[in-house]
Amino acid sequence: MSAKRNHKLYFPNLNGLRFIAAFFVIINHTEQLKVYYKLGNGVVSDFAKNIGKLGVMLFFVLSGFLITYLLVSEENLTGRIHTKKFYIRRFLRILPLYILIVLFVFFIINYFSFWDIPRMKSPIKDNFSSILLLHIFLVPNLATAIYGFIPYIAQAWSIGTEEQSYLIWPVLLKKFKKYRLYLMIGIVFFHFFIRVLLSNTFGLQIPFKNIIYKFWMHFNIDAIAIGSIFAILLLNKNTILKYILNINFFYLVTIITVVLLLGAVKIPYFHYPFYALLFGIIIINLAANERLKNVLEWKPINYLGKISYGIYMYHFIVLIPVLMLVSNLNIDNNIVTYSLIVGISIATSSLSYHYFETYFLKMKTKYSFINSGKI
């Protein structure tokens, strides 16, 4: 068994994609909050509004691809999926930093007016206990559905979506071993069906419909399933890969994706699944296309991807003092603003990774059969 635990799994370029996804979210939150500090022209562009959730979708597709590939590879290596060990690995990777941020937001930031956002009242002020409990029990996406935008910890909703999805993921993969591809396709259509049902109730009286609908819109298990579809295709060496891994097809999809993102193009009815599909094609190519193996393998980008979870979780806390500083100094310059926000977020995340998260990541290896790095 010890030999099996030394098996390594590494996909090139994906750390770089993680940082890109985190940067999308930083752009979204920065542009939304600049308005409150009278920075910029007072208008949040369609690009900035669109890019935040799509950055999270990129995270979800990446996560679905990697987690599914890891679990099935573990099964191929050891003969089965070890569900309990998977849960322990996930908790050790996600919970320590998540809990630290929750404690910092609720018991420090909440009591210091320094972090107050002008003209924006945090729901935590009036609903402290209920919002705290929802975060402790890993349903921050439900807190968002009930109370709306929650400053400083708004980004945590995606952690809830991921961890809730992964409670059932190994079980589903084991139960539907022969039909995994169809299962993932079914999840995508099921998510769409429920969304349509909730947005058009056809006269049905659904209790708490608005809250359920908002929760479902933040429960993007369909994006995770789309990532899993590409993992299963790669694991099964499906014949369709000769078309997906075509370099010209990759360039075409990448150009289309960039143009759509820059143009803030919204796709009717299938907005997030459509972008998730584009992201999945880009991900599988960057991971498995030999001609692209070094595209994002520059050491600084690779490192930023390695600490991207911290960048994602800390950046909102960094935003407030930086925007306050540049506003008070009358420095309405995006280069200065973003340099400070990104730089301080990276520095904070780097310290957190090396002096806090690494302790738990080392523990995680005891429950791993595959050395999967940051998966």
N, C-alpha and C positions, 0 to 999 in steps of 0.2 A: 504493500500500500504506500510506503514511503516513496517508492520510485514514481508511483502515479502522482503523488502530490508535487513532484518536481516538473510536471508537464507545464509548458508555457503556452500562453495564448496572447498574441499581440497583433493588433491591426494598426497599420500606419495611418497617419493623418487625422485620426479621429480626435486626438487631444486638441489639435488645432481647431477642429469644428466646435468642440466644447467651448473654447474661448470665444469664437465668433458668436455662438448662441448667447453666451453671457453678455457680450458687448451689445447685442441687439436689445436685451432687456435694460441695460444701463441707458442706452439712447432713449428708450421709451419713458423710463421713469424720470430721467433728467429733463427732457423736454416738457413733460407734464408739470413738473414742479417748478421749472424756471418761471412759469407764468405767475406763481404765487409770490415770487421774489422780484417781480417786475423786470425780468431779464428777457431779452429777445423782443419780438414784435407783439407779444401777447397772444399769439395764435399757435396752437399745437398742430403741426402739419399732419396730413393724412399718413405720410410715411412713418412718422414717429408714433402715431396711434396704432398703426398696423404691425409695426416691427416687433413690439414687445411680446405679444402672444405668440407670434410666429417664431420668435427666439425660443420660447418654451416648447413649442411644437417640435422644433429641431432637437431640443433636449430629449423629448419623449420618444421620437423616432430613433434617435441614437441609443437611448436606454433600452427600448424594446429589442432592437437589433442585437445589442451586446448581451443583454441578460438571457435572451432566448438562445443565442448561439452558445453561451457559456453553459447553460443548463443541459442542453442536448449534447454538447461536447462532454460534459461530466457523465452523462448517461452512457455515451459511447465508450468512455474510458473506464468506468467503474461498474457498469451494468445497470445503474439506476440513478434517478435524480434524488439527492439527499435533501429533502424538504426542510428539515429542522436546521441543518447546517446553512442552507440558503438564507433562511430567516435571520439567523445569527449574523451572517456576513452582511446582510442588508442593514440590520440595526447598527452594527459596528461602523459601517461606512457612513450612514446618514444621521443617526440619532445624536451622537455627541455634539456635533456642531449645531444641529437643529435645536437641541435643548439649550445649549449655551445662548443662542440668539434669542430664544423665547424668554429665558430668564433675564437677559439684558434688556430686552424691550419692555417687558412687563414690570420689572422691579427696579430699573434704573432710569431708562429713557422716559417712562411714563410719569416719573416724579420730578423731572427736570424741565423747566420751561425752555431751556436752551434749545431743545430739539422740537419745540412747537413750530408748526408750519403756519405762517400767516393766513388768516381767513379759512383755515381748515381745522375742524374739530375731529380729533381721533375718536372713533367709536369705543375705544378701550376705556376712555374716561368714565363713561356711563354704564358700560357693560363689562367691567373688568373680569369678574369671576366667570361668567359664561364664556367669554372669548378665550380666556386663559384655559379653561377646561377643554374647549374644543381643540385648542392647539396641543394640549398635553395628550389628548386621546387621538392625535394624528388625523384630525378632520378639519384642518384649517381651511380647506376649500368649502366646507359647510359654513364656517364662520364668515367667509367672504360672501356666500350666497345669502346669508341672513342679514349681515351688518354692512355689506358693501366694502368699499376700499378701506383697508386698514393700514395706515402709514407705518413705516419702519419694518413691518413684517408681511407686507402684501405679497412678497415673492414666495412665501411659505405655502401658498395654496397648491403649488405644483408638487411640493414634497408630499402633501397629503394624497394627491392623485396617484403619484408613483407608488407610494407604499401601500395604498389600498388595492391597487391593481396587482401588486406583487404578492399580496396575501393569497391570491387565488392562482397566480401564474404557474407555479410548479405543479399544483393539483391539476389544472387544466391540461398541461403538457403531458402528464402521466395518464390521465383518463382518456385523452384523445390521441394517443400515440400514433395511430395509423392515419389520423385525419387532421393533423395539426395545421396544415395549410388551409384546409376548408374551415377549421375552427377560427383562425385569425380573420379570414375573409368574412365569416359569419359575425364576428364581433364588430367589424367595421360597419356592416349593414344593420346590425342590431342597434348600435349607438345612433345611427342615422334615423332608424325607425322610431326610437324613443324620443329623439329630438323633435321629429315631425309631430308625433303624438302629443307632446307637451306644448308645442307652439300652436297646434290646431287641435283642440280637445274634442271637436265634433260634437259639442253639446254636453260632453261628460263633465261632471263636477268633481274635480280633483282637489282634495284638501291640500293647502299650502302649495298650490301649483306653481306660483311665482318662485318660491324658494327652491322647489324641486327642479324647476327648469334652469335656474341660475346654477344650481349645483351640477346638474348634468352637463351644462355648457363648460364647466370647469373640470369635469371628469372625463378627460380626453383619452380614454382607454383605446379609442379607435386609432389614434396616432401611435400608441405603443404597439398595437396589433399590426399596423402597417410596417413598422420597423421589424417586427417579428416575422412577417411574411418574407422580407428580404433575407433574413437570417436563415429561414427554413429552405428557401430556394438555394442559397449558397451551400448549406449543409448537405442537401440532397443532390447537389450538382445538377440541378434542373436544366433541361435543354434550353429553356428561355434565357439562360445566362449569356449565351453567345450573342444575343441581341442587346441585353441590358449592359453587358460589359464591353460593348463596342465603344471605342474611344470617340468616334464622331457623334454617337448618340449621347455620350456624356457631355461633350462640349455643347451640343444643342440644348440639352436639358439645363445645363448650368447657365447658359446665356438667357434662356427663357425665364429661369428662376430669378436671376439678377434684374432683368428688365421688369418683371412683375413686382418684385420687391421695391425697386426704386420708384416705380409708378404707383405704388400702393394700390395695386389692382385687387379688387375683391371679387371672388368667384361666387356667383349666386348658388345658394343651397349647399355647395360642397367646398366652401372656402378652405377650412382647415384640413380636411382629408385630401384635397387636391394638392395643397402645398406640402403636406406630409408625404404624399406620393413622390413629388419632385425631390424632397429631401432624402427619401429612401433611395432613390436612384443615384443621387450624388454620394450618399454614404457608402453604398455597396461598391461603387466604383473606386472611391478613395481607399476603401479597405481591402479590396480584392483584385483590382486591376493593376497588373504589373507595370504598366506604362505610367501609372500615377502614384507609385509608392512613395515618392519623395516630395510630393507637391507641398504638403504642410509639415514636413518633418524637420523644419528649422528649429534648433534647440530652444530659443526663447519662446517661440509659439508653442512648442511641445510642453514646455514648463508651465506656461500660462494656462494651458488646457488641464494640466495636472492639478493646478490649484483653483480651477474654475468654479468648483462647488463653493469654495470660500468667497470668491469674487461675487458670485451670484447672491450669496446670503448676506455678505457684509455691505454691499455697495449702497443699499438704501440708507443705512445708518451714516455712511460717509457723505452721502449727498447733501444732507441738511446743513451741516457746518460749512461745507464748501460753498454752497449757494448763498448762504448767509454772508460769508466772507467776501465773495466777489460782488455781491449786491451792495454791501456796506462800503466797499472800496470803489464802487462805480466801475467795475471791470466787466463790461458786457462783451466778453470775447470768448467764443466757443473753444478756441485752441487752449486758452488758459483754463477755462472751466473744466473741459474734458480731461486735460492733462492732470489736473489736481484730483478729480474724481477717480479716474482710472488708476493713476499712480498710487494714491493712498489706498484704494481698494486692493490693488496688487500687493502692496507692502503689508497691509493688515492680513490678507489671505495667506501670504507667504509665511509670516510669523505663526499664524494659526496652524497652518499645515505642518510645519516642522516641529513646533513645540507643543501642539495639542492633538491634532488629528492623527499624526503618525503613530502615536502610542496605540490608538485603537486599530489603526490599519495593520500594525504588526500582530495584534491579537487576531485579526481577521484571517491571517494566513493559516492559523491552526485549524480552521474550519473549511479550508479550501483544498480541493483536489487538483486544481489548476491554478498556476500562477498567472493571474489575469490582470495584474497591475491595478488600474483604477476602476475596473468594471464593478 
